[in-house]
Amino acid sequence: MPEDVRILEQFTAQIEVCLLARGQFQVHLDLARVDALTGLFTRRYFEEVFASELARAERYGESFILALFDADGLKKVNDEYGHQAGDSLLVSMAEALRGAHRKSDILGRYGGDEYVAIFHGSDPQAMAKSLQAIRARLRAKPIESEGSPITVSFSFGLARFPEDGRSLADLIAVADRELYAMKRRRA
């Protein structure tokens, strides 16, 4: 009987170690998938999800829109108000985009001030109009830094799969050209 108790205690200890390791693994997995500042997917995880979405779209003959976003004036905000204000701008933009997307849409942080998204079942003209409305709402509600209002705004470009490309690189290139064309038109 004492031997049975000792064996059970050893199993219990091993199970506790496994549960702790599983919890730590989940924490590290979440850190690899979610950007700490914005709460959006990391670029690496977005690229993994994109590969799955691309395969599904090809298999079922579906289309989707890839959108690329760039925060307007981040360098100026960082230079004038500091990086905390710049971070606030990025978070505000991420929250606006997240708040306006559907569960089937996928959002990620692509780079420093760039975001990327996949929008399923969307018309490019309707999507552009929706994103313009999000942009207008953001611009109408400046964030505060040291008592100064900071306007949050973004430029964007859209690419449609499969018409504009059949890979992430191709779609990003098209969306990036549109994004910079928007910036030039507004400059």
N, C-alpha and C positions, 0 to 999 in steps of 0.2 A: 504493500500500500504506500509507504513513504516513497518508494521508487516511482510509482505512478504519479504522485504529486510532483516530484522533481521533474519528471518528463513533461508534464503539463505546464509547469512553470517555465521550462525551456522553450516549449512551443509558444507560450504566451509572449515571452520576450522576443522571439523571432518574428512573430506576427506584428508586434508593436514596431519593430525596426522596419519591417516591410511597409507598414502603413505610413510611417514617417517618411520613408524614402519615396513612396508614391506621392505624398503631399508635396515634397520638395520638387519632384519631377514635374508636377502640375504647375507649380509656381514658375519654374524655369521655362516651361513650355509657354505659359501665358506671357512671360517677359519677351520671348522670342517672337510671339505673334502680334502683340499689341504695343503700339508706340506709347511710351510712358507719358509724354506730354499731352498728346491729343486724344488718346484712347482709340485711335483708328488702327487698322492693321498696319504692320510694318511692311516695308517694301518687299522684303524677302518672302513673307507669308502671303502678301497680295500676289506675288508672282506665282507661288504654288497654287493658290486658289484660281488664278487666271488660267493656268494650264488645264485644270479640271473643267473650268467653264468653257474654254475653247474646245476641248474634246467633246463636251456635251453638245455645244452649238453645232459643231461639224457633224456629229452623229445624227442629230435630229433636224438638221437644216434650219436652225434658228439664227436670228441675228441679235446683235446687242450694240450698244453704244459705249465706247470707251471715252471717258472725259479726263482731261488733264487740267488741273487748276494751278494757278500761281498767285500767291499773295502779292498784292500791289503795295509797293513802298516799304517793304519790311526793312531793307537796309537803312532807309532814312529814319524809320521809327527806332531801330536799334541805335543809330548814331545820335539821335536827338534825345531820346528818352531812356535808353538802356535796354538791355536784353530781356529784362523782366517784362517790359512793355511789349517788346517783340513777341515774347512767348504768349502774352495775353491776346495779342492780335491773332496768332496762330490757333490758339484754343478757341477763340470766338468764331473764327472761320470754320474750324472743324465741327463745332457744335451746330452751326447754321447748316452745314452740308448734311450732317448726320440727322438733324431734325427734319429735314425735308426729303429724306430718301425712304424707299420702301424696303421691307424685309428682304426682298429678293435682290436688292442692289448691294454692291460690294464697294466699300470705301477703304482707301489706304493712304498713308503718308508716303509719298514717292521719294521725296528728298527734303532738304531743309525747309523750304517754303512752298513745296509742290505737293499736291494731292492728286490721287488718281481714283477713278471710279468705273465700275461696270454697271450700266443701266440696262436691264432686260425689258424687252417689249416696249421700247420707246421710239417715238418718231423724233428725228433730229431737230426739226423746227419747233416742236412742242417742248423738247428738252431744252433747247436754247432759250426759249421764252421762260420756262420755269427757272432756269439758272439765272437769267437776268432779274427775275423777281426776287430770288434769294439775295442776289448782289445788292439790289435796291434796298431791301430790308436791312441788310448789314450796314450799308452806307448811312441809312437814316438813324442808326443807333450807335454812335461812336462810343468807344471804350474810353475810360479815364486813366490818365497817368499823371501823377503829381498835379492834379487839377486841370490838366489840359486834355481836351478831347482829341482822340485819335480815330480817324475814319478807317474802318475796316472795309477792304474791297479786294476783289480778285478778278483776274482774267482767266478765260478758259478756252479750250479748244476741244472739238468733238471729232471722233472718227467712228465710222460704222463698220462692224464686221458683217459680212465679208467684203463689202464693196470697197472699203478703203485699205484693206490689208487682211492677211490671214495669220499674222503673228503679233505678239506683243510689241516687238521692235517696230514693225510696220505701222501699227495703229498709233503707237506713241509718236512716231515721226510725223504722221498726218495731224494728230491733235496738237503737237508742239508747234507746227507751222501755223495752225489756226490761232492758237493762243497768242503767239507773237504778232500775228496780223492784227488781232484785237488790240494788243498793247500799242501798236503803231497807230492804229486809227484813233485811239483815245489820247495819244500823246500831244 
